[in-house]
Amino acid sequence: MENRIEEIEAFRITIERRRLARDEKCIRQIFEILEECGIPCECMAINIDWLSVVIRETERGKLSGFILLLGQKLNRINVSVNGSVTLLSFVDARLACRGIGMVVSSLTMQDIEIIIQRYLQRENRLVIGVLPEDASRACKIIERIVDSDYRI
């Protein structure tokens, strides 16, 4: 694989509140507070009652300030740190929907839990979050798929 997979150590936080996804103002405030604290968001997932955000491990020191500010500005919010995640990030000009499907289904079939994923179309960059203990095995699987030109 020409473009090596970048491994980024990260952690996930989950912000919970009843019907959070339906409260656009609250979601906006959460991201404004992240920005105010200087915490970049690598990936995010949202459900009706929670928002999960993946943050680089290097930003962990800013987390307590974020949680404090969040508690001051928003009520009925529950925040939990959900543990470590390794983000596997790679760029491939040939990447398309079929390729993403091949990568995701191959990892799943090999019992690698995908915690979160993100595709940046403009960059042809796929970012997949896995448990740290699965990262090296996941890299090998992804490299095999990309090297085979997504024809596995």
Summary of the structure (lengths in Angstrom):
residues: 152
radius of gyration: 16.8
end to end distance: 14.9
largest distance: 51.8
contacts: 441
relative contact order: 0.20
helix: 43%
strand: 32%
